[in-house]
Amino acid sequence: QAQFVESGGGLVQPGGSLTLSCTPVPGARSFDHMGWYRQAPGKQREFVAGIARGGGTTIPESLKGRFTVSRDDNKNTVTLKINNLQPEDAAVYYCKPFGSTATGVSWGQGTQVIVSS
């Protein structure tokens, strides 16, 4: 069962910015490690950002400088900000916990990001 709902996607021009939100469904618990992933048409889902409960973050080298992840443990929410969006960033973005305590958590519906002029 999905524990979180993604929102904030939309149509953005190249070079623009977006902030994606990950909010818990009623009754969802918090997790030590939260991740953001994306899947573009015809491609495998890929990891784009992770954040631990203490605030430590992991972002692939190729995305550093443009992707920023943060969390609010009081609200059990996670945010992904993407700057300088490029056409290759177009995808459906998902948030999902990972790690040993996240076993059995399903993927949510995701939020679609379209980058086009």
Backbone bond lengths (Angstrom), bond angles and torsions (degrees), N, CA, C in turn:
res aa  C-N    CA-C-N  psi(-1)  N-CA   C-N-CA  omega(-1)  CA-C   N-CA-C  phi
1 Q - - - 1.462 - - 1.521 109.22 -
2 A 1.359 116.02 135.09 1.453 120.07 179.09 1.520 109.44 -68.37
3 Q 1.297 116.18 140.88 1.455 121.74 -179.33 1.517 112.50 -105.10
4 F 1.327 116.36 -13.89 1.445 119.58 -174.45 1.526 111.24 -137.16
5 V 1.315 115.08 155.21 1.458 122.54 177.84 1.519 108.74 -119.29
6 E 1.327 114.65 131.89 1.452 119.77 179.32 1.525 110.84 -96.03
7 S 1.330 115.95 147.46 1.458 120.62 178.03 1.516 109.57 -154.24
8 G 1.329 115.55 169.33 1.459 119.88 175.30 1.514 115.08 104.71
9 G 1.315 116.96 -5.25 1.449 119.28 179.29 1.523 111.61 -71.75
10 G 1.313 115.66 171.98 1.450 120.04 178.80 1.501 111.21 165.49
11 L 1.321 114.18 -166.43 1.464 121.55 179.23 1.520 109.43 -94.58
12 V 1.298 115.64 126.60 1.463 121.14 -178.33 1.525 108.79 -134.33
13 Q 1.301 115.42 144.32 1.468 119.29 176.21 1.525 109.46 -77.32
14 P 1.298 117.42 152.43 1.465 119.87 174.42 1.524 110.50 -53.81
15 G 1.305 115.40 135.70 1.450 120.82 -177.34 1.513 113.70 92.08
16 G 1.313 116.94 -10.27 1.451 120.84 -179.96 1.509 112.66 -81.19
17 S 1.328 115.88 -177.01 1.460 122.14 -178.23 1.519 110.49 -129.92
18 L 1.310 114.32 155.94 1.455 121.39 176.05 1.515 109.10 -144.25
19 T 1.320 115.15 148.38 1.457 119.93 172.29 1.526 107.84 -119.75
20 L 1.290 115.84 119.64 1.460 122.16 179.16 1.527 109.65 -99.25
21 S 1.313 114.79 142.50 1.464 119.36 -178.81 1.518 110.95 -118.69
22 C 1.298 114.74 149.08 1.456 123.12 179.17 1.522 106.51 -128.65
23 T 1.317 116.47 110.23 1.454 120.22 -176.47 1.523 110.14 -118.24
24 P 1.314 116.86 149.62 1.459 119.81 -175.78 1.528 112.65 -77.96
25 V 1.317 116.21 147.38 1.454 120.23 169.73 1.530 107.28 -75.83
26 P 1.337 117.30 158.74 1.467 118.77 179.29 1.519 111.98 -53.80
27 G 1.283 115.22 129.89 1.455 120.20 178.40 1.505 115.02 88.41
28 A 1.325 117.16 -3.67 1.462 119.30 -179.14 1.527 110.31 -67.27
29 R 1.293 115.45 144.20 1.463 118.88 176.95 1.526 108.73 -96.49
30 S 1.290 115.36 171.84 1.461 119.45 178.74 1.521 109.88 -93.07
31 F 1.306 114.94 157.51 1.457 121.04 -177.00 1.529 109.78 -128.95
32 D 1.315 114.93 149.48 1.459 119.02 -178.89 1.517 112.27 -64.71
33 H 1.320 116.22 -37.85 1.456 120.25 -175.44 1.525 109.87 -125.68
34 M 1.322 115.34 125.77 1.460 121.48 177.91 1.520 108.97 -118.57
35 G 1.321 115.52 141.87 1.450 119.45 -179.06 1.516 112.55 -129.71
36 W 1.298 114.48 152.66 1.460 122.69 170.23 1.527 107.54 -111.10
37 Y 1.322 115.00 139.34 1.450 122.04 -178.84 1.525 107.98 -135.54
38 R 1.314 115.86 163.48 1.453 118.52 174.96 1.530 109.48 -144.04
39 Q 1.310 113.50 154.60 1.454 119.52 177.12 1.515 109.40 -139.50
40 A 1.303 115.00 117.65 1.456 121.36 176.97 1.530 108.83 -91.93
41 P 1.320 117.46 156.32 1.473 120.12 -179.60 1.523 111.46 -54.56
42 G 1.300 115.80 129.80 1.455 120.55 177.51 1.507 115.21 77.64
43 K 1.320 116.63 4.78 1.469 119.88 -178.32 1.516 110.53 -122.10
44 Q 1.314 115.41 161.17 1.452 120.43 177.06 1.520 110.13 -75.62
45 R 1.312 114.24 152.73 1.454 119.45 175.43 1.524 108.70 -65.42
46 E 1.335 116.48 137.68 1.450 120.10 -178.89 1.526 111.21 -130.03
47 F 1.315 114.12 150.30 1.455 122.54 178.18 1.528 108.75 -77.52
48 V 1.347 117.03 134.16 1.465 119.32 179.04 1.522 113.37 -121.76
49 A 1.324 117.81 -20.75 1.463 118.92 179.25 1.523 109.66 -168.38
50 G 1.311 115.33 146.66 1.448 120.46 175.73 1.509 109.96 -139.40
51 I 1.328 115.86 152.59 1.460 119.59 178.60 1.512 108.84 -145.01
52 A 1.317 114.32 135.98 1.457 121.19 178.66 1.518 110.51 -92.88
53 R 1.301 115.63 165.35 1.458 120.41 -178.21 1.515 111.39 -57.91
54 G 1.274 118.94 -34.80 1.459 121.36 179.41 1.518 113.95 -77.85
55 G 1.317 116.70 -5.99 1.458 120.78 177.31 1.515 114.64 104.43
56 G 1.318 117.53 -6.57 1.445 119.25 178.21 1.524 110.60 -65.18
57 T 1.316 116.31 137.06 1.455 119.92 -175.66 1.522 111.54 -119.16
58 T 1.308 114.05 155.62 1.461 121.97 175.38 1.519 107.92 -133.31
59 I 1.314 115.59 122.46 1.463 121.15 179.12 1.517 107.83 -135.78
60 P 1.312 117.57 131.03 1.464 119.48 178.37 1.525 111.28 -54.56
61 E 1.291 114.80 144.39 1.464 120.67 -176.84 1.517 112.49 -53.06
62 S 1.319 116.47 -38.47 1.460 120.74 -176.27 1.524 113.12 -68.47
63 L 1.336 116.71 -16.76 1.463 120.88 -177.33 1.524 112.63 -109.21
64 K 1.308 116.44 -9.43 1.466 119.09 -179.63 1.514 110.62 -60.65
65 G 1.312 114.80 143.10 1.455 119.94 -178.20 1.507 113.05 95.27
66 R 1.329 116.37 -23.38 1.464 119.69 177.82 1.523 112.51 -115.56
67 F 1.316 117.18 -28.09 1.458 121.84 -177.71 1.529 109.28 -105.44
68 T 1.322 116.16 131.53 1.453 122.08 177.37 1.520 108.53 -131.51
69 V 1.304 116.17 129.95 1.467 120.52 179.63 1.521 109.34 -117.61
70 S 1.324 115.22 141.90 1.460 120.36 178.53 1.527 108.38 -146.03
71 R 1.323 116.01 165.02 1.460 119.90 178.74 1.516 109.87 -143.61
72 D 1.321 114.33 153.35 1.454 122.37 174.65 1.524 105.79 -119.79
73 D 1.304 116.61 101.77 1.463 119.91 -175.66 1.522 112.34 -69.66
74 N 1.321 117.46 -22.68 1.467 119.36 177.51 1.524 110.53 -68.44
75 K 1.327 115.84 -35.33 1.456 121.00 -178.74 1.533 112.41 -100.93
76 N 1.315 116.22 -5.71 1.471 121.50 -177.65 1.523 110.84 58.77
77 T 1.308 116.50 41.71 1.457 120.91 179.89 1.526 110.27 -118.90
78 V 1.313 115.00 156.77 1.460 121.85 178.42 1.523 107.84 -133.16
79 T 1.306 116.11 141.77 1.460 121.44 -177.85 1.524 109.91 -125.46
80 L 1.309 114.61 141.31 1.469 120.31 174.86 1.520 107.55 -124.01
81 K 1.300 115.73 119.94 1.464 119.62 175.98 1.520 108.88 -106.57
82 I 1.306 114.80 131.54 1.458 120.96 179.69 1.522 108.53 -119.83
83 N 1.303 116.10 121.77 1.460 121.40 177.58 1.521 110.08 -105.44
84 N 1.310 114.37 160.75 1.458 120.73 176.12 1.535 110.93 48.37
85 L 1.306 115.01 54.68 1.463 120.51 -177.17 1.521 111.09 -60.37
86 Q 1.314 114.27 139.62 1.452 121.94 179.96 1.534 109.36 -118.92
87 P 1.311 118.10 157.53 1.462 119.84 179.13 1.526 113.18 -52.82
88 E 1.317 116.91 -32.67 1.459 119.34 -179.17 1.527 112.86 -73.72
89 D 1.332 117.16 -7.30 1.459 120.28 175.62 1.528 111.71 -83.50
90 A 1.302 116.78 -9.91 1.465 119.84 -179.91 1.524 110.20 -63.09
91 A 1.310 115.47 126.16 1.467 120.88 -175.93 1.516 108.58 -178.84
92 V 1.310 115.67 173.85 1.457 121.07 167.99 1.526 106.47 -92.85
93 Y 1.313 115.92 127.73 1.454 121.94 -176.94 1.528 109.77 -104.20
94 Y 1.314 114.71 136.20 1.455 122.24 -177.75 1.519 110.68 -126.59
95 C 1.309 116.26 148.95 1.457 119.26 169.01 1.527 107.82 -118.08
96 K 1.288 114.58 145.01 1.464 119.74 -176.77 1.518 108.58 -163.07
97 P 1.299 117.23 140.11 1.459 118.08 175.36 1.526 110.66 -71.39
98 F 1.305 116.69 156.07 1.459 120.45 175.07 1.521 108.87 -138.46
99 G 1.314 113.59 165.60 1.452 119.33 -176.85 1.512 111.03 110.43
100 S 1.300 115.26 177.44 1.458 120.52 -173.44 1.519 113.23 -63.03
101 T 1.332 116.88 -27.15 1.466 119.07 -178.50 1.513 112.83 -85.92
102 A 1.327 117.34 -2.99 1.463 121.01 -176.67 1.521 112.35 -102.21
103 T 1.297 116.86 11.56 1.466 120.06 179.78 1.517 110.73 -59.77
104 G 1.329 116.16 130.40 1.456 121.34 176.76 1.510 114.93 90.47
105 V 1.316 117.63 -4.74 1.468 119.44 177.92 1.525 108.47 -77.33
106 S 1.310 115.84 129.77 1.466 120.56 -177.03 1.524 111.22 -88.21
107 W 1.299 114.66 163.59 1.454 121.10 173.22 1.524 109.94 -73.78
108 G 1.338 115.76 144.78 1.448 120.73 174.38 1.522 110.77 -84.83
109 Q 1.316 115.23 -166.87 1.467 120.75 -178.36 1.526 112.01 -78.26
110 G 1.303 116.33 -23.28 1.457 119.84 -178.17 1.519 112.16 80.05
111 T 1.316 114.46 171.76 1.464 120.79 176.08 1.529 107.69 -133.01
112 Q 1.311 115.60 133.10 1.456 119.78 -171.79 1.518 111.92 -89.08
113 V 1.303 114.63 134.81 1.460 122.12 175.89 1.520 107.91 -114.96
114 I 1.312 115.11 125.12 1.463 121.76 178.45 1.522 107.67 -117.76
115 V 1.297 116.07 128.44 1.466 120.30 -179.92 1.525 107.84 -116.60
116 S 1.310 114.24 111.59 1.465 118.33 -176.34 1.515 110.21 -159.69
117 S 1.320 115.27 146.79 1.452 119.44 175.93 1.528 110.55 -93.24
